[in-house]
Amino acid sequence: MASRDGDRAVALSSQLAQAHQELRRHIQEIRSGITRRDLGRDVLVTHCLAFCAALTSHHQGEDAGMFDRLLDERPDLAATIAKLVEDHGLITSILSRVGRLAAEAAHSQDPALEVIGRELDGLTAIMESHFNYEERVISAALDEGVADTGWSDLVFRFRAGTG
């Protein structure tokens, strides 16, 4: 029989997958809007910048909250968490480029949306691999019962502002 804490842990792994799905949906909407060009440039730029902020917030919450807590309770995950943090650094680098391109596009007559689109394509591929790996290895640890000391707010309640 699952304890209340066990139920909460399972809910946390489910919330992790839901947060990732929300981020996937937002980047797909932005990418689709760039391809179709059916949204105004300013709307696309705003959505792109909001998405970058949301993904950054999500990863900062994982790095400073969820991963620290997992390492306290599961030191055997150190190598896995180090790999995920390394991925976060790579993703942050791409997000910086996307944010810079989006900010430049907001002040340009020729926003070069194709360049932003290519960056988002690369980001989507890396995110997908990262999210799938994280869900496989971290969700299992969450399901085993990692205490939520408040870190979940940072990881699951980011604001994408694009929907």
MIDOSE-1310 file (N, C-alpha, C; in nm, 2 decimals, decimal comma, always signed):
residues 163
masr	+0,08/-0,12/+0,00/+0,00/+0,00/+0,00/+0,09/+0,12/+0,00; +0,06/+0,22/-0,09/+0,14/+0,34/-0,10/+0,10/+0,44/+0,02; +0,21/+0,49/+0,07/+0,19/+0,59/+0,17/+0,15/+0,73/+0,11; +0,11/+0,82/+0,19/+0,08/+0,95/+0,14/+0,20/+1,01/+0,08
dgdr	+0,32/+1,00/+0,14/+0,44/+1,05/+0,08/+0,47/+0,98/-0,05; +0,45/+0,85/-0,06/+0,47/+0,78/-0,19/+0,38/+0,83/-0,29; +0,25/+0,86/-0,26/+0,16/+0,92/-0,35/+0,21/+1,05/-0,40; +0,26/+1,13/-0,31/+0,31/+1,27/-0,35/+0,43/+1,25/-0,44
aval	+0,52/+1,15/-0,41/+0,63/+1,13/-0,50/+0,59/+1,09/-0,64; +0,49/+1,00/-0,65/+0,44/+0,97/-0,78/+0,38/+1,09/-0,85; +0,31/+1,17/-0,77/+0,26/+1,29/-0,83/+0,37/+1,38/-0,88; +0,49/+1,39/-0,81/+0,60/+1,47/-0,85/+0,66/+1,42/-0,98
ssql	+0,67/+1,29/-1,00/+0,72/+1,24/-1,13/+0,62/+1,27/-1,24; +0,50/+1,26/-1,21/+0,39/+1,30/-1,31/+0,40/+1,45/-1,34; +0,42/+1,53/-1,24/+0,43/+1,67/-1,27/+0,56/+1,71/-1,35; +0,66/+1,63/-1,33/+0,78/+1,66/-1,41/+0,75/+1,63/-1,56
aqah	+0,69/+1,52/-1,58/+0,65/+1,49/-1,72/+0,56/+1,59/-1,78; +0,46/+1,64/-1,70/+0,37/+1,74/-1,74/+0,44/+1,88/-1,77; +0,53/+1,91/-1,69/+0,61/+2,04/-1,71/+0,69/+2,03/-1,84; +0,75/+1,91/-1,86/+0,82/+1,90/-1,99/+0,73/+1,90/-2,11
qelr	+0,61/+1,84/-2,09/+0,51/+1,84/-2,20/+0,47/+1,98/-2,23; +0,45/+2,06/-2,13/+0,41/+2,20/-2,15/+0,52/+2,28/-2,22; +0,64/+2,26/-2,19/+0,76/+2,33/-2,25/+0,77/+2,28/-2,40; +0,75/+2,15/-2,42/+0,75/+2,10/-2,56/+0,64/+2,17/-2,64
rhiq	+0,52/+2,18/-2,59/+0,41/+2,24/-2,66/+0,44/+2,39/-2,69; +0,49/+2,46/-2,60/+0,52/+2,60/-2,62/+0,63/+2,62/-2,73; +0,73/+2,54/-2,73/+0,83/+2,56/-2,83/+0,78/+2,52/-2,97; +0,69/+2,42/-2,97/+0,63/+2,38/-3,10/+0,54/+2,49/-3,15
eirs	+0,46/+2,55/-3,07/+0,38/+2,66/-3,11/+0,46/+2,78/-3,17; +0,57/+2,81/-3,10/+0,66/+2,92/-3,15/+0,72/+2,88/-3,29; +0,77/+2,76/-3,30/+0,83/+2,71/-3,42/+0,73/+2,71/-3,53; +0,61/+2,66/-3,50/+0,50/+2,66/-3,60/+0,46/+2,80/-3,65
gitr	+0,46/+2,89/-3,56/+0,42/+3,03/-3,59/+0,53/+3,09/-3,68; +0,66/+3,06/-3,65/+0,76/+3,11/-3,74/+0,75/+3,05/-3,88; +0,72/+2,92/-3,89/+0,71/+2,86/-4,02/+0,59/+2,91/-4,10; +0,48/+2,93/-4,03/+0,36/+2,97/-4,10/+0,35/+3,12/-4,12
rdlg	+0,43/+3,19/-4,03/+0,43/+3,34/-4,03/+0,29/+3,40/-4,02; +0,20/+3,33/-3,94/+0,07/+3,37/-3,92/+0,05/+3,46/-3,79; +0,15/+3,47/-3,72/+0,15/+3,56/-3,60/+0,24/+3,68/-3,64; +0,21/+3,79/-3,58/+0,29/+3,91/-3,60/+0,43/+3,89/-3,54
rdvl	+0,53/+3,96/-3,59/+0,67/+3,95/-3,55/+0,68/+3,98/-3,40; +0,61/+4,08/-3,36/+0,62/+4,12/-3,21/+0,56/+4,01/-3,12; +0,46/+3,94/-3,17/+0,40/+3,83/-3,09/+0,49/+3,71/-3,08; +0,55/+3,68/-3,19/+0,65/+3,57/-3,20/+0,77/+3,60/-3,11
vthc	+0,82/+3,72/-3,12/+0,94/+3,76/-3,04/+0,90/+3,75/-2,89; +0,79/+3,81/-2,85/+0,74/+3,80/-2,71/+0,73/+3,66/-2,66; +0,67/+3,58/-2,74/+0,65/+3,43/-2,71/+0,78/+3,36/-2,69; +0,87/+3,40/-2,78/+1,00/+3,33/-2,78/+1,08/+3,37/-2,65
lafc	+1,08/+3,50/-2,62/+1,15/+3,55/-2,50/+1,08/+3,49/-2,38; +0,95/+3,48/-2,37/+0,88/+3,42/-2,26/+0,92/+3,27/-2,24; +0,92/+3,20/-2,35/+0,96/+3,06/-2,35/+1,10/+3,05/-2,29; +1,19/+3,13/-2,34/+1,33/+3,12/-2,29/+1,34/+3,14/-2,14
aalt	+1,26/+3,24/-2,09/+1,26/+3,26/-1,95/+1,20/+3,14/-1,87; +1,09/+3,08/-1,93/+1,03/+2,97/-1,86/+1,12/+2,85/-1,85; +1,19/+2,82/-1,96/+1,28/+2,70/-1,96/+1,39/+2,73/-1,87; +1,44/+2,85/-1,87/+1,55/+2,88/-1,78/+1,51/+2,87/-1,63
shhq	+1,39/+2,92/-1,60/+1,34/+2,91/-1,47/+1,32/+2,76/-1,42; +1,27/+2,68/-1,51/+1,25/+2,54/-1,49/+1,39/+2,47/-1,46; +1,49/+2,50/-1,54/+1,62/+2,43/-1,52/+1,69/+2,49/-1,39; +1,67/+2,62/-1,36/+1,73/+2,67/-1,24/+1,66/+2,60/-1,12
geda	+1,53/+2,58/-1,12/+1,46/+2,51/-1,01/+1,51/+2,37/-1,00; +1,54/+2,30/-1,11/+1,59/+2,17/-1,10/+1,74/+2,17/-1,04; +1,82/+2,26/-1,09/+1,96/+2,26/-1,05/+1,97/+2,30/-0,90; +1,90/+2,40/-0,86/+1,91/+2,45/-0,72/+1,81/+2,39/-0,62
gmfd	+1,72/+2,31/-0,67/+1,62/+2,25/-0,58/+1,61/+2,10/-0,59; +1,55/+2,06/-0,70/+1,53/+1,91/-0,71/+1,66/+1,83/-0,71; +1,75/+1,87/-0,79/+1,88/+1,80/-0,80/+1,95/+1,79/-0,66; +1,96/+1,91/-0,60/+2,02/+1,91/-0,47/+1,96/+1,82/-0,37
rlld	+1,83/+1,81/-0,37/+1,75/+1,72/-0,28/+1,77/+1,58/-0,32; +1,77/+1,55/-0,45/+1,80/+1,41/-0,49/+1,94/+1,37/-0,45; +2,04/+1,46/-0,46/+2,17/+1,42/-0,42/+2,18/+1,39/-0,28; +2,11/+1,47/-0,20/+2,11/+1,45/-0,05/+2,06/+1,30/-0,02
erpd	+1,95/+1,26/-0,09/+1,89/+1,14/-0,06/+1,94/+1,02/-0,15; +1,99/+1,05/-0,26/+2,04/+0,95/-0,36/+2,18/+0,99/-0,41; +2,28/+0,98/-0,33/+2,42/+1,02/-0,38/+2,46/+0,93/-0,50; +2,40/+0,82/-0,52/+2,43/+0,73/-0,63/+2,39/+0,79/-0,77
laat	+2,31/+0,90/-0,76/+2,27/+0,97/-0,89/+2,36/+1,08/-0,92; +2,48/+1,09/-0,86/+2,57/+1,21/-0,88/+2,61/+1,22/-1,03; +2,65/+1,11/-1,09/+2,69/+1,11/-1,23/+2,58/+1,15/-1,32; +2,46/+1,10/-1,30/+2,34/+1,13/-1,38/+2,31/+1,27/-1,37
iakl	+2,31/+1,32/-1,24/+2,27/+1,46/-1,22/+2,38/+1,56/-1,28; +2,50/+1,52/-1,28/+2,61/+1,60/-1,34/+2,58/+1,61/-1,49; +2,54/+1,50/-1,55/+2,51/+1,50/-1,70/+2,39/+1,59/-1,72; +2,29/+1,59/-1,64/+2,17/+1,67/-1,66/+2,21/+1,82/-1,64
vedh	+2,29/+1,85/-1,55/+2,34/+1,99/-1,52/+2,42/+2,03/-1,64; +2,50/+1,95/-1,70/+2,58/+1,98/-1,82/+2,49/+2,01/-1,93; +2,38/+1,93/-1,95/+2,28/+1,96/-2,05/+2,22/+2,09/-2,03; +2,19/+2,13/-1,91/+2,13/+2,26/-1,88/+2,22/+2,37/-1,93
glit	+2,35/+2,35/-1,91/+2,45/+2,45/-1,95/+2,44/+2,47/-2,11; +2,44/+2,36/-2,18/+2,43/+2,36/-2,32/+2,30/+2,43/-2,37; +2,19/+2,39/-2,30/+2,06/+2,45/-2,34/+2,06/+2,60/-2,30; +2,12/+2,64/-2,19/+2,13/+2,78/-2,16/+2,20/+2,86/-2,27
sils	+2,31/+2,80/-2,32/+2,38/+2,87/-2,43/+2,30/+2,89/-2,55; +2,22/+2,79/-2,59/+2,13/+2,81/-2,70/+2,02/+2,91/-2,67; +1,97/+2,90/-2,55/+1,86/+3,00/-2,51/+1,92/+3,14/-2,52; +2,04/+3,16/-2,48/+2,10/+3,30/-2,49/+2,11/+3,34/-2,63
rvgr	+2,14/+3,25/-2,73/+2,15/+3,29/-2,87/+2,01/+3,32/-2,92; +1,91/+3,24/-2,88/+1,77/+3,26/-2,92/+1,72/+3,39/-2,87; +1,75/+3,42/-2,74/+1,70/+3,54/-2,68/+1,76/+3,66/-2,75; +1,89/+3,66/-2,78/+1,96/+3,77/-2,85/+1,90/+3,79/-2,98
laae	+1,88/+3,68/-3,06/+1,82/+3,69/-3,19/+1,68/+3,75/-3,19; +1,60/+3,70/-3,09/+1,46/+3,75/-3,07/+1,46/+3,90/-3,04; +1,55/+3,94/-2,95/+1,56/+4,08/-2,91/+1,60/+4,17/-3,03; +1,69/+4,12/-3,11/+1,73/+4,19/-3,23/+1,62/+4,19/-3,33
aahs	+1,54/+4,08/-3,35/+1,43/+4,08/-3,44/+1,32/+4,18/-3,40; +1,31/+4,21/-3,27/+1,21/+4,30/-3,23/+1,24/+4,44/-3,28; +1,36/+4,47/-3,31/+1,41/+4,61/-3,35/+1,45/+4,61/-3,50; +1,41/+4,51/-3,57/+1,46/+4,50/-3,71/+1,34/+4,50/-3,81
qdpa	+1,37/+4,55/-3,92/+1,27/+4,55/-4,03/+1,26/+4,41/-4,09; +1,38/+4,34/-4,09/+1,39/+4,21/-4,15/+1,43/+4,11/-4,03; +1,33/+4,06/-3,96/+1,36/+3,99/-3,84/+1,44/+3,86/-3,85; +1,47/+3,81/-3,97/+1,54/+3,68/-3,98/+1,49/+3,57/-3,90
levi	+1,36/+3,55/-3,91/+1,29/+3,45/-3,84/+1,34/+3,31/-3,87; +1,40/+3,29/-3,99/+1,45/+3,16/-4,02/+1,57/+3,12/-3,93; +1,65/+3,22/-3,90/+1,76/+3,19/-3,81/+1,72/+3,15/-3,67; +1,62/+3,22/-3,62/+1,56/+3,18/-3,49/+1,50/+3,04/-3,50
grel	+1,43/+3,02/-3,61/+1,37/+2,88/-3,63/+1,47/+2,77/-3,63; +1,59/+2,80/-3,69/+1,70/+2,69/-3,69/+1,75/+2,67/-3,55; +1,77/+2,78/-3,48/+1,81/+2,77/-3,34/+1,71/+2,69/-3,26; +1,58/+2,72/-3,28/+1,47/+2,65/-3,21/+1,47/+2,50/-3,25
dglt	+1,50/+2,47/-3,38/+1,50/+2,33/-3,42/+1,61/+2,25/-3,34; +1,73/+2,31/-3,33/+1,84/+2,25/-3,26/+1,80/+2,24/-3,11; +1,74/+2,34/-3,05/+1,70/+2,34/-2,91/+1,60/+2,23/-2,89; +1,50/+2,22/-2,98/+1,40/+2,12/-2,97/+1,46/+1,98/-2,96
aime	+1,55/+1,95/-3,05/+1,62/+1,82/-3,05/+1,69/+1,79/-2,92; +1,76/+1,89/-2,87/+1,84/+1,87/-2,75/+1,74/+1,85/-2,63; +1,64/+1,94/-2,63/+1,54/+1,93/-2,52/+1,47/+1,80/-2,52; +1,44/+1,74/-2,63/+1,37/+1,62/-2,64/+1,45/+1,50/-2,58
shfn	+1,58/+1,50/-2,62/+1,67/+1,40/-2,57/+1,69/+1,42/-2,42; +1,71/+1,54/-2,37/+1,73/+1,57/-2,23/+1,60/+1,53/-2,15; +1,49/+1,58/-2,19/+1,37/+1,55/-2,12/+1,34/+1,40/-2,11; +1,36/+1,33/-2,22/+1,33/+1,18/-2,22/+1,43/+1,11/-2,12
yeer	+1,55/+1,15/-2,12/+1,65/+1,09/-2,03/+1,61/+1,13/-1,89; +1,59/+1,25/-1,86/+1,56/+1,30/-1,73/+1,43/+1,23/-1,67; +1,33/+1,22/-1,76/+1,21/+1,15/-1,71/+1,23/+1,00/-1,68; +1,32/+0,94/-1,75/+1,35/+0,80/-1,73/+1,42/+0,78/-1,59
visa	+1,53/+0,86/-1,57/+1,61/+0,84/-1,46/+1,57/+0,91/-1,33; +1,52/+1,03/-1,35/+1,48/+1,11/-1,23/+1,34/+1,08/-1,18; +1,25/+1,05/-1,28/+1,12/+1,01/-1,23/+1,12/+0,88/-1,15; +1,20/+0,79/-1,18/+1,21/+0,67/-1,10/+1,26/+0,70/-0,96
alde	+1,35/+0,79/-0,95/+1,40/+0,84/-0,81/+1,29/+0,91/-0,74; +1,22/+1,00/-0,81/+1,11/+1,07/-0,74/+1,00/+0,97/-0,69; +0,97/+0,87/-0,78/+0,87/+0,77/-0,74/+0,92/+0,69/-0,61; +1,05/+0,68/-0,59/+1,09/+0,61/-0,47/+1,08/+0,69/-0,34
gvad	+1,04/+0,82/-0,36/+1,01/+0,90/-0,24/+1,12/+1,00/-0,20; +1,12/+1,11/-0,27/+1,22/+1,22/-0,24/+1,13/+1,33/-0,18; +1,18/+1,37/-0,06/+1,10/+1,48/+0,01/+1,10/+1,61/-0,07; +0,98/+1,67/-0,08/+0,96/+1,80/-0,14/+0,97/+1,90/-0,03
tgws	+1,09/+1,97/-0,03/+1,11/+2,08/+0,07/+1,07/+2,21/+0,01; +0,99/+2,22/-0,09/+0,95/+2,34/-0,15/+1,01/+2,36/-0,29; +1,10/+2,27/-0,33/+1,17/+2,28/-0,46/+1,07/+2,27/-0,58; +0,96/+2,19/-0,56/+0,87/+2,17/-0,67/+0,81/+2,29/-0,73
dlvf	+0,79/+2,39/-0,65/+0,73/+2,52/-0,70/+0,82/+2,58/-0,81; +0,95/+2,57/-0,79/+1,04/+2,62/-0,89/+1,05/+2,54/-1,01; +1,03/+2,41/-1,00/+1,04/+2,32/-1,12/+0,91/+2,31/-1,20; +0,80/+2,31/-1,13/+0,67/+2,28/-1,20/+0,58/+2,41/-1,22
rfra	+0,61/+2,52/-1,16/+0,52/+2,63/-1,17/+0,59/+2,75/-1,24; +0,67/+2,72/-1,34/+0,73/+2,82/-1,42/+0,61/+2,89/-1,50; +0,64/+3,00/-1,55/+0,54/+3,07/-1,63/+0,59/+3,09/-1,77; +0,54/+3,01/-1,87/+0,58/+3,03/-2,01/+0,52/+3,15/-2,07
gtg	+0,41/+3,19/-2,03/+0,35/+3,32/-2,08/+0,33/+3,31/-2,23; +0,32/+3,19/-2,29/+0,30/+3,19/-2,44/+0,17/+3,12/-2,48; +0,09/+3,09/-2,38/-0,03/+3,02/-2,41/-0,16/+3,10/-2,39
